[in-house]
Amino acid sequence: MGQDKKAYTLKYHRLVPADLEALDTFWQQQILVAIEDKLVTHPDLFGNTMRHSLKGCRTRRVGDYRIVFRVEHRTVRILAVVHRSTKYKGVEGRI
């Protein structure tokens, strides 16, 4: 009955480290905790589905930031970390 806490593996888009480096250390930590504690275990429960050009992707809110990700089999691909005011500009190019 015990489930593996890390049921999904993580893969980061090559630009995600730059997304994170642009943020304050506090938000970097909050976002990494959300990814490692929530998205790795149950990405379907902790992410909202997206529409239009980002259909098939999901988003998780952390303060004013959004983690954009996609679930592919047992892998969670982190595509971007963006401020909500950007309206996901440029994220579709990372899919």
C-alpha positions as CSV (number, residue, x, y, z in Angstrom):
1,M,0.0,0.0,0.0
2,G,2.9,2.4,0.5
3,Q,3.3,4.5,-2.6
4,D,6.7,5.8,-3.8
5,K,6.9,9.5,-2.9
6,K,8.7,10.3,-6.1
7,A,6.4,8.6,-8.6
8,Y,7.4,10.9,-11.4
9,T,10.8,11.9,-12.7
10,L,11.7,15.6,-13.5
11,K,13.1,17.1,-16.6
12,Y,13.8,20.8,-16.9
13,H,13.8,22.8,-20.1
14,R,17.2,24.3,-20.7
15,L,15.9,27.9,-20.0
16,V,14.3,27.1,-16.6
17,P,17.6,27.7,-14.6
18,A,17.7,31.2,-16.1
19,D,14.0,31.7,-15.2
20,L,14.8,30.8,-11.6
21,E,18.1,32.8,-11.4
22,A,16.1,36.0,-12.3
23,L,14.0,35.6,-9.1
24,D,14.6,36.5,-5.5
25,T,16.1,33.7,-3.5
26,F,12.9,33.4,-1.4
27,W,10.8,32.7,-4.6
28,Q,13.4,30.3,-6.0
29,Q,13.1,28.2,-2.9
30,Q,9.3,28.3,-2.8
31,I,9.1,27.3,-6.4
32,L,11.6,24.4,-6.0
33,V,9.7,23.1,-3.0
34,A,6.5,23.2,-5.0
35,I,8.1,21.3,-7.8
36,E,9.9,18.7,-5.6
37,D,7.1,18.1,-3.1
38,K,4.0,18.5,-5.2
39,L,4.6,18.0,-8.9
40,V,6.9,15.0,-8.5
41,T,4.2,13.2,-6.5
42,H,0.9,14.2,-7.9
43,P,1.2,16.7,-10.8
44,D,-2.4,16.0,-11.9
45,L,-3.7,17.2,-8.4
46,F,-1.5,20.2,-8.1
47,G,-1.7,21.7,-11.6
48,N,-4.5,23.3,-13.5
49,T,-4.9,22.5,-17.2
50,M,-4.1,25.2,-19.8
51,R,-5.9,26.0,-23.0
52,H,-5.3,27.4,-26.5
53,S,-1.7,27.4,-27.6
54,L,-0.6,25.7,-24.3
55,K,-3.2,22.9,-24.5
56,G,-1.7,19.8,-22.9
57,C,0.3,21.8,-20.4
58,R,-0.5,22.5,-16.8
59,T,0.3,25.3,-14.5
60,R,1.0,25.6,-10.7
61,R,0.7,28.9,-8.9
62,V,3.3,29.9,-6.4
63,G,2.7,33.5,-5.2
64,D,2.7,35.7,-8.3
65,Y,4.6,33.1,-10.3
66,R,3.5,30.2,-12.4
67,I,5.3,26.9,-13.1
68,V,4.3,25.7,-16.5
69,F,4.8,22.0,-17.0
70,R,3.7,19.0,-19.0
71,V,3.2,15.4,-17.9
72,E,4.5,12.8,-20.3
73,H,4.0,9.2,-19.1
74,R,5.9,9.2,-15.7
75,T,7.9,12.3,-16.4
76,V,7.1,15.9,-15.4
77,R,8.7,18.4,-17.9
78,I,9.1,21.8,-16.3
79,L,8.9,24.2,-19.3
80,A,9.0,27.6,-17.6
81,V,8.7,29.7,-14.5
82,V,7.0,33.0,-15.3
83,H,5.4,35.9,-13.5
84,R,1.7,36.0,-13.9
85,S,1.8,39.4,-15.6
86,T,3.7,38.0,-18.6
87,K,0.6,36.0,-19.7
88,Y,2.8,33.1,-20.6
89,K,4.5,35.0,-23.4
90,G,7.1,32.9,-25.1
91,V,6.3,29.7,-23.3
92,E,4.8,28.0,-26.3
93,G,8.2,28.0,-28.0
94,R,9.5,25.7,-25.2
95,I,7.1,22.9,-25.8
